[in-house]
Amino acid sequence: MNKKQIRAHIFSTIISKVEEQDESRRLEALNEFLAVTGTAGNAPDQVASLIPPIMHELYEKWITLFIDRLLETVDAKNIELLCDGSDDNNAALVLAYVMFLESARMEKQIDEDLRQHGMKGTGQDDMGDVAASYIRAQMAKIAQQMGDDEPKGNC
């Protein structure tokens, strides 16, 4: 596998998990998140409807940053092992992406990107903070679900 193929595999694996929800499922998940965190007080439906979907271009940017960093820090031969398409290795890629999003560098980047796209710094800082927290929570939930789907061995 060459680097272009590795990039394509990682990108498609992660983007498929990030964007698999339709709008009604997104709003439902946001409502649940807001209700559990207490962020919206007693109006999670209203607050959820105010948070726009994250633009596809932001997900593309963040995934590309992840792939760039992965290729900078890990030998391509090792990364290639993760690109065999197996459920376990796909889950490992998504988990690595979630961990990357939780880094201080990416928290700063996400905040900056949300600000540039009008979700922060325009009197809507709370919405941007909620959106950023929601993104992290959803990615952690996806990683958890993928981990729960792994067959459990007898240890």
JOTAHU-V756964 format. One record per run of one state. SS is the DSSP state (alpha for helix, beta for strand, coil for the rest). FROM is the first residue (numbers start at 1). LEN is the number of residues. Records with the same first field share a line. If there is no record, write none. Layout:
BEGIN
SS = FROM-LEN, FROM-LEN
END
This chain:
BEGIN
coil = 1-2, 19-4, 38-6, 51-5, 74-2, 83-4, 102-2, 117-8, 149-7
alpha = 3-16, 23-15, 44-7, 56-18, 76-7, 87-15, 104-13, 125-24
END
